[in-house]
Structures are given as structure tokens and as C-alpha cells.
Amino acid sequence: PARDVRTFLQGTDLRPGESKFNPVWQAGVELLLGGRYAAALAKLKEADALLPNLVDVKRQLGEAERYVKNPPPRPFPWAWATLGVSLLSVGVYGGMFAQRWWRNRFRIVPAQVIGAIESGDTPALLDVRTTSDYETSPLRLPSSIRVEPDAVDRPDFTLDVAPAQMIVTYCTSPEEATSATVAQKLRERGFRRVRILKGGLGGWTNARLPVESKSALPSIGLEIYKNLTLGDLERRRFKAGDVIAKEGDDPRGEAYVVHSGVVEVRRMFDGEHRLLGTMGEGELIGEMALFRESPRSADLIAQADVELLVIKNERLDWLIRNRPQLTIEILRRLSNWIVRTDHERATAAR
């Protein structure tokens, strides 16, 4: 039959396989199988118009109309969703990592500072705390150089450090903000190796690294200051002669550190007050009532203008449990008190 058809078509403009119907019909079927029902319906209607009432065309046309009116449920595109979530996660975490890297690119941890010192690349440590922060804390890093943050802006500012020497700035401000500002200004002045101490003075002391005291502090005061965040503590000020606490008072779960000034410890004996001793800067007072869970055993009176740091019982308990060196200093002081009291009693009995 095929040969007969080709013989029949000889001498005409028609060629075997060429028809307007075929590409339209094929496109309609492909669109229907691909789930594009509206487009398939349009193509199948076009094919039906070219060759009306073909059984296959009518059947596919009806199926396309049914799917257009009532589309079948489409499966959730898990692959695309997974790809989208993955790309979003990569973008978010990549941005966070880049931001973190950018922020920390000039920061250095205390262990790295010690490593630089041990390798012979001794850095210049710059104390760039604000004036109020510097005056508040009696501690500083060993051999550090005090630099006022605002001084770096002055035209006559000088720093006796070689431009190629490592410089480490430290402060106590949140996110090392003051150190970062000063470090940037120093780099603008030509100091190429300026780093920021991550965690500041608090990070250094938390790493149990040595510190110096700007004033003569008792060992117990040094340990307390090393383990306290001064910005989080309540402060109380008293004028000379003010009564801080009286014998028999409820301690209200508070002990104190003498931040400045002198406190007299007095007690009533035979109807008169006797001076038991004086407590200066860095001394811990009022803790005995917390240990004994009892009222105050003596009067505390400001000998001069006094500023106290308030340590709550929960904080003191945490320090004792988690800071062994501070606990040792408290035990040492209690032992000295016991020995001194026994000696005074023995002397009085003679």
C-alpha cells in the first residue's frame, strides 16, 4: 500500500509525511503528557479543526478538558524545595561566617598573646579603657601602656612603639568597641600590626593569666576583682561617719568589697563601742553573716568617704565554688582571724 500511495502522489505538490495536522497533534499529545493541560487543550482543538471527528483526537480532547476543569494533584517539588533551602542556608551561614570573620580579623585571644611573647614577638599592650572604666578597676595587664581613647585623635599624639611591632589594645567595653575604634585609628597612623584583645581585660583574667594592681591590694581583693564584672555590680557610697550596717541587722544576703575609702569595724563591749579593726580598699566585709546565716555581728562605719561594691550571696557562693584561688584567700584570712583572736584572748587572760 505504501508503494501505491507514493505512486499516486507522483506529479503532485504533496510529499509523504508532510501535513499541517501532524505537528499540531504531536504538540497537543506532548503537552498533555507533560501536564500542561490548558496548552494541550488548545492544540488538540486546533488538531480537531484540521481533521474533525478523529476518534483519538476526540478522546485526548476530552481528557484534556477534564484535566483543565479538575486538575490532578501535583506532587510536592521536594527536589526544588531542598535546593532552595540549601541555597538559602548556604547564603545565610555564609553571610554570618563572613561577618564573623570580618569582625574578628584583627582580634586575638589571650593564648595567642602569650604565644607571641614566648616566641619573642613581644607585643606592646595598650590599656585603652575609657576614663571611668580605668578609674573604676584597680587591675591592668602587666607592663601595659595607658592610652586615653580620645588622645589618638590629637595631632600631637605619639606612641613610643615601632610601626612594625605588634600592638594589642584592650578595654572593658562590650564587644571590645573602644579597642576596635582605637585600633583602627592606630592603623590609620601607620601602625601595621594592631590587634584587639578578644574579651578585653575580663577575657584575660578569665584565662587565669597574671594581672597587676594599680594600687596596693590585699591578695583577697585582687582575686575578687579578677573574677567580678564591675559593670554588673551595685555600688553604694557613704560619707564619713555614715553607718553602713549595725550589729544585729539582717544582712539581706549581701556582702561588700571596699572599692575606695576605709571602713571601721566596731562592736559593743560592756556598754561601750570598741574598734575591732579597719578595712581598706579591696577588703571583703560582711561575709561572716552570710556564712553563719545570722545577723550582723558588728557595726560597719565609714571612716572616710567610702564606695562599696555589693556582692549578693548567690554570687559569692558561686565564686567560692568555682574560683579555688579566691576560696583559698578567704580561708587564709579566716585562719589568720582565728589565730589572732586566740592570741588576744590568751593575752587578756594573763
VEXVEX-506066 format. One record per residue (C-alpha): residue in three letters; x, z, y. Coordinates in steps of 0.5 Angstrom, whole numbers, plus 500, padded with zeros to 3 digits. Example, Ala and Ser with C-alpha at 12.3 -4.5 7.8 and 13.67 -1.06 7.14 Angstrom:
<pts>
ALA525516491
SER527514498
</pts>
This chain:
<pts>
PRO500500500
ALA506501505
ARG508494504
ASP501492505
VAL501496512
ARG508493514
THR506486512
PHE499487516
LEU503490522
GLN508484523
GLY507480529
THR503485533
ASP506490538
LEU504496533
ARG510500530
PRO509504524
GLY510512525
GLU508511533
SER502514535
LYS499518541
PHE496523536
ASN502525532
PRO506528537
VAL500532540
TRP497534533
GLN504536532
ALA505540538
GLY498544537
VAL500546530
GLU507549532
LEU503552538
LEU498555533
LEU503558528
GLY507560534
GLY502565536
ARG501561543
TYR493560542
ALA491558549
ALA496553549
ALA495551542
LEU487550543
ALA489545549
LYS493541545
LEU488541539
LYS482539543
GLU487533546
ALA488531539
ASP481531537
ALA479527543
LEU484522541
LEU482522533
PRO475525533
ASN472529528
LEU478529523
VAL477535518
ASP484538519
VAL483538527
LYS477541527
ARG479547522
GLN485548526
LEU481547533
GLY476553530
GLU482557528
ALA485557535
GLU478558538
ARG477564534
TYR484567536
VAL483566543
LYS477570543
ASN479575538
PRO487575539
PRO490579533
PRO494585534
ARG501584536
PRO507588532
PHE511592537
PRO517589539
TRP522594536
ALA528590537
TRP527588544
ALA525596546
THR531598542
LEU535593546
GLY532595553
VAL533603551
SER540601549
LEU542598555
LEU539603560
SER542608556
VAL549605557
GLY547604564
VAL545611566
TYR551614562
GLY556609564
GLY554611571
MET554618570
PHE561617567
ALA564613573
GLN561618578
ARG564624574
TRP571620573
TRP571618581
ARG569625583
ASN575628578
ARG580623579
PHE584628584
ARG582634580
ILE587638576
VAL586644571
PRO590651572
ALA593649565
GLN596642568
VAL599646574
ILE602651569
GLY605645565
ALA607641572
ILE611648573
GLU614648566
SER616641567
GLY620642573
ASP615639578
THR613645581
PRO607644586
ALA606646593
LEU600651592
LEU596651599
ASP590656600
VAL585652604
ARG579657604
THR575658610
THR577664614
SER571668612
ASP573667605
TYR580668606
GLU579675609
THR574677604
SER578676598
PRO585680597
LEU587675592
ARG591669592
LEU595665588
PRO603666587
SER607663593
SER601660596
ILE602657603
ARG596659607
VAL593653611
GLU587653615
PRO582648613
ASP581646621
ALA588646622
VAL589639618
ASP585635624
ARG590638629
PRO595632632
ASP601638632
PHE599639624
THR606640620
LEU607642613
ASP614643610
VAL613639604
ALA616633602
PRO611627602
ALA613625594
GLN612633592
MET605635588
ILE601639592
VAL595643589
THR589645594
TYR585651592
CYS579654595
THR573658593
SER567654596
PRO562650591
GLU564644588
GLU571645591
ALA568642597
THR573645602
SER579643598
ALA577636597
THR576635604
VAL583638606
ALA586634600
GLN583627603
LYS586629610
LEU593630607
ARG593623603
GLU591620610
ARG597623613
GLY602620608
PHE602626602
ARG601621596
ARG600627590
VAL595631593
ARG591634587
ILE585639587
LEU585645583
LYS578645579
GLY574651579
GLY579654585
LEU581661585
GLY576663580
GLY578658575
TRP585660576
THR583668575
ASN578666569
ALA584662566
ARG588669566
LEU593667570
PRO597671575
VAL595672582
GLU598676588
SER594681592
LYS595680600
SER595688600
ALA597694596
LEU591694591
PRO591699585
SER591696578
ILE584697577
GLY582694584
LEU586688582
GLU582687575
ILE576688579
TYR577683584
LYS580678579
ASN573678575
LEU568678581
THR565672584
LEU565676591
GLY559671594
ASP554673589
LEU555681590
GLU551685595
ARG555688601
ARG554695604
ARG557697611
PHE557704613
LYS560707620
ALA565713620
GLY561720618
ASP556716614
VAL553719608
ILE554714602
ALA551718597
LYS549725596
GLU550730590
GLY544730585
ASP542723588
ASP539718583
PRO545712582
ARG540707581
GLY544703577
GLU550702582
ALA557703582
TYR561701588
VAL568698590
VAL571700596
HIS572693600
SER575696606
GLY576703609
VAL576710606
VAL571714602
GLU571721602
VAL569725595
ARG566732597
ARG563737592
MET559744594
PHE563750591
ASP561757593
GLY557754599
GLU562750602
HIS564743601
ARG571741598
LEU575735599
LEU576732592
GLY580726594
THR579720598
MET578713595
GLY581707599
GLU581699598
GLY580696591
GLU578703588
LEU572703583
ILE567709585
GLY560712583
GLU561709576
MET561716572
ALA554717574
LEU553710570
PHE557712564
ARG554719564
GLU547717565
SER546722570
PRO545724578
ARG551723582
SER556729581
ALA559729588
ASP558727595
LEU561720598
ILE562720605
ALA565714610
GLN572717613
ALA572711617
ASP568704617
VAL567702610
GLU565696607
LEU563697599
LEU561691594
VAL555693590
ILE556693582
LYS550693578
ASN550697572
GLU549691568
ARG555687571
LEU559693570
ASP557694563
TRP559686562
LEU566687565
ILE567693560
ARG565689554
ASN568682556
ARG574684560
PRO579688556
GLN584689561
LEU579692566
THR577696561
ILE584699560
GLU585700567
ILE578704567
LEU580708561
ARG587710564
ARG584712570
LEU579717567
SER585719563
ASN589721569
TRP583725572
ILE582729565
VAL590731566
ARG590732573
THR583737572
ASP586740566
HIS592742570
GLU588744576
ARG584749572
ALA591752569
THR594753576
ALA588756578
ALA587761572
ARG594764574
</pts>
